[in-house]
Amino acid sequence: MNELAKILKEKIKQESCISIATYMSEALGNPKYGYYKTAEPFGKDGDFVTAPEISQMFGEMIAAFALQSWLDMGKPKDFMLVELGPGRGTLMADILKTMTVLPEFEEAVSIHAIETSQQLIDQQGKKWKGYSPTWHKDLVSLPKKPAIFIGNEFFDALPIHQIEKQDGEWSERCIGYDEEKDVFFFSNRPLKDDVLNNIPSDLIDADDGAIFEFSTASMAYMETITKHIMECGGVALVIDYGYSNYEYGDTFQAIKNHKYSDVLKSPGEADLTAHVNFQDLKCIAEKEGAKSFGPLTQKAFLENIGIVERAGILYRHATDEQKIDIEFSLKRLISEDEMGALFKVLAIANPNLEHLATFKEGD
């Protein structure tokens, strides 16, 4: 049993069981033993590869969206580009390289990042030299300026709650500990007040065995982002794997060495994620008065903004080896058998913006 497992074991002893959200929070963010504090999760040598690590084309397309959004915002002379959970800093580095095509944008922008891992901050700082980035542990300390928020594979790592229908009643799925077998296990406990308010009315009458997930942490982040956009102006772009409408299902998963792992084994040593509920994020934003666009599939978003054309340009000037890499990378990003369909893209905007790049009327 590792040190974090011992800490969780003591928590469970005090409370009889803990929520999946508590387990995720500790496994990923414990100040001493959490996954993002101790591991090197990104890239081929880590546990998973994100879209920016696959190809520079992804970052270039996000940059194109940001540049056009800034133009549509009326070219504010002092605004922020804010990335949520930038990982090793690859996406922002590609955006910074691309934005030089519009010197006015480069002159007006300040770079901000929401990051809690000093290890990752050090890596990001090396890639963003010359741009004087500012790091924040949360959204509260951001200056009151117009902003373009970018969140790529950020919301999937925020803690979730699960509730399960058993014998005609909903209960919370939680995590217990078996002293005799020395293992964590899933169990259920009565719901706390108001939890049922998180279940859409058309899903409340589910059959026994149904599991519904929601993330109060994700909803809180979206609420804060939207309030900033409503007060100061701006746009938010969320790219993640998830579902467009409310669905049942258990999507809580662990990834280690690019393979699925047991979520209850060796907490803090694998990445824990769940599919993002984009419908919840849309509802939160619209409730605050913002416009929502999408979600589109990642395939549709990237194709709309011109990734196929960009790949063609790179291909014409590439070596034979580079051509193979371009084809492979493009397939991974937009194929429906790869990231193209599973990943969704949602945009949130101040109502002053009538349209957004790549999103068509009715999206």
Secondary structure, DSSP 4 states (H G I P E B T S, - for coil): --HHHHHHHHHHHHHSSEEHHHHHHHHHH-TTT-HHHH---BSTTSSB--HHHH-HHHHHHHHHHHHHHHHHTT--SSEEEEEES-TTSHHHHHHHHHGGGSHHHHHHEEEEEE---HHHHHHHHHHTTTS--EEESSSTTS-SS-EEEEEES-GGGS--EEEEEETTEEEEEEEEEETTTTEEEEEEEPPPTTGGGGS-GGGTTPPTT-EEEE-HHHHHHHHHHHHHHHHH-EEEEEEEEEESS-------EEEETTEEE-TTSSTTSSEEE--EEHHHHHHHHHHTT-EEEEEEEHHHHHHHHTHHHHHHHHHHT--HHHHHHHHHHHHHHH-TTTTTTTEEEEEEE-TT---BTTBPTT-
